[in-house]
Amino acid sequence: MCQGARAVAQLVKKGHIDPDGLPFFSKSQALEAVSDPELVDAICQGCPFQAEDCDFQSQTVSPLPSDIEPCGGYILLRLLILNRYIDPSALKALNHD
């Protein structure tokens, strides 16, 4: 499981996200600002897939092609932050194990 998905699961478990209270989101909203340094620091830096399997965070693909997207967990977290369902500060208390 990617670190973004783990983070979402932790936030649900800790009561920061109520999955039953969320509306349907359009993915295009998440990509309005794909480079979110706070989200990258909280999620991507601890992700086990970053080094070899993540094209979105790849250091070897520059510039990134426009069709490369972040993982689903990153997209969902970005949507939750953009739509004010979670505060970015909630990400700081996550475990990265």
N, C-alpha and C positions, 0 to 999 in steps of 0.2 A: 504494500500500500504506500502511495506517495505521502510525503510529509504534509501536504495540503489536506488530504483526506484524513490523516491522523489528527490534524489540528481541528478539523470540523467535528470529528467524533469526540474529541476531548471537550470542545466547547459545548456540545450537546450534553455530554455526561455531567459537566460542571454547572449546567443550567444557564449558560450564556446564550444559547440558541434553543428556541422551541420549534422543532421541525414541523409541528402541526400548525404553527401560526405563520408560516412563510408563504408568500404568494408565488406564482410562477414568474420566473425571471427570464428575460431575453438575454442570450449570451452576448450579443453585441454591446450591451451596456457595460459588461465587465472589461471589455477591451478598449474603452475610451482612454484609459491611462494604464497601459499594460506594465509600465515600469513604475512600481510603487516601492521605493526603497525600504519603507518600514515593513511592508509585507514580505519583500525579498529577504530582509534580515531575519524576520521572525520565522519564516517558513522555508525558503529555499536554501539558506545556509546550512540547515540541519537535515536536508533531504538526502536519503541514501541514493537517489537516482541522479543527483545533480552532476556528479563527475563524469559519468559515461552515457547516461540514457536521456538526459534532458536537453533537447535541442534549444529550448527557450532560454536556458541559462548557459548554453555552451559558450566557451571562450574561443572555440576554434571556428565557429561560423560567424563571420562578421563582414558586412552588416547582416543582421538576421533577415531572411526572406519574410515577406509580409504574411505568408500562410502558416508560419510557425506560431503556435499558440502555447500558452502555459498549460499546466495540467488542470484537470477538472477541479481539484481541491483549491488551487490558486484562483481559478475563475469564480468559484462559489464564494470564497472568502472575500474576493474583491467586490463582488456583487453585494454581499452582506454589509460590507463597510460603506460602499457607495450609497446604499439604500438605508443606512443607519439602523440596521438590525443588530449590529455589534459595533462596539467601540474598538478601535485599533489597539488600545491599551490592554484589552483582554488577551491579545496574542502574546504579550510579554510573560504571562504566567504559565505558558504551555510547557509540557515536558517533551524533550526531544529524544526519547528512547524507543 
